[in-house]
Amino acid sequence: MELSNPRTLMGEGLATEDNERLCPECGAAMAEFDRLAEDGAVFIWYSCTRDGCTGQWLTKRVLRMCAT
């Protein structure tokens, strides 16, 4: 993934909640690999399902909202 590529910076080709999670390296589907709950958040690691690809993706989800 090229960080200098404006389409990459704007999110084109990256996974969203609306579509299937795709590998940032090769574009194949990704599967949940590991999950960790810590400090009110869940960290979910995804890994590529394509043989030989080492693509990974980390998602952080907040478990609770803080009232102010």
BELJO-V789913 format. One record per residue. RES is the residue in three letters. OMEGA is omega in whole degrees, 0 to 359 (* if undefined). D_LAST is the distance of its C-alpha to the last C-alpha in Angstrom with 2 decimals. Layout:
BEGIN
res=RES omega=OMEGA d_last=D_LAST
res=RES omega=OMEGA d_last=D_LAST
END
This chain:
BEGIN
res=MET omega=179 d_last=38.69
res=GLU omega=179 d_last=39.16
res=LEU omega=180 d_last=36.11
res=SER omega=180 d_last=38.07
res=ASN omega=183 d_last=38.61
res=PRO omega=179 d_last=36.41
res=ARG omega=177 d_last=36.50
res=THR omega=180 d_last=35.07
res=LEU omega=180 d_last=32.30
res=MET omega=174 d_last=31.45
res=GLY omega=179 d_last=31.30
res=GLU omega=178 d_last=34.73
res=GLY omega=178 d_last=36.15
res=LEU omega=182 d_last=32.95
res=ALA omega=175 d_last=31.56
res=THR omega=178 d_last=28.87
res=GLU omega=186 d_last=27.47
res=ASP omega=181 d_last=30.08
res=ASN omega=180 d_last=33.12
res=GLU omega=179 d_last=34.69
res=ARG omega=184 d_last=33.52
res=LEU omega=181 d_last=36.31
res=CYS omega=179 d_last=37.60
res=PRO omega=180 d_last=36.96
res=GLU omega=188 d_last=40.45
res=CYS omega=178 d_last=42.73
res=GLY omega=178 d_last=40.84
res=ALA omega=178 d_last=41.66
res=ALA omega=178 d_last=39.31
res=MET omega=179 d_last=37.06
res=ALA omega=178 d_last=36.40
res=GLU omega=183 d_last=33.66
res=PHE omega=183 d_last=35.01
res=ASP omega=181 d_last=32.41
res=ARG omega=181 d_last=28.90
res=LEU omega=176 d_last=26.68
res=ALA omega=182 d_last=23.38
res=GLU omega=175 d_last=21.59
res=ASP omega=177 d_last=18.16
res=GLY omega=179 d_last=16.38
res=ALA omega=175 d_last=18.51
res=VAL omega=176 d_last=22.02
res=PHE omega=182 d_last=24.55
res=ILE omega=176 d_last=27.51
res=TRP omega=174 d_last=30.76
res=TYR omega=175 d_last=33.25
res=SER omega=182 d_last=36.88
res=CYS omega=179 d_last=39.60
res=THR omega=180 d_last=42.07
res=ARG omega=179 d_last=44.97
res=ASP omega=176 d_last=47.57
res=GLY omega=180 d_last=47.72
res=CYS omega=181 d_last=44.41
res=THR omega=181 d_last=41.82
res=GLY omega=179 d_last=38.89
res=GLN omega=179 d_last=35.44
res=TRP omega=178 d_last=31.88
res=LEU omega=178 d_last=28.56
res=THR omega=176 d_last=25.50
res=LYS omega=178 d_last=22.00
res=ARG omega=179 d_last=19.82
res=VAL omega=181 d_last=16.29
res=LEU omega=184 d_last=16.50
res=ARG omega=177 d_last=12.96
res=MET omega=178 d_last=9.66
res=CYS omega=177 d_last=6.51
res=ALA omega=178 d_last=3.80
res=THR omega=* d_last=0.00
END
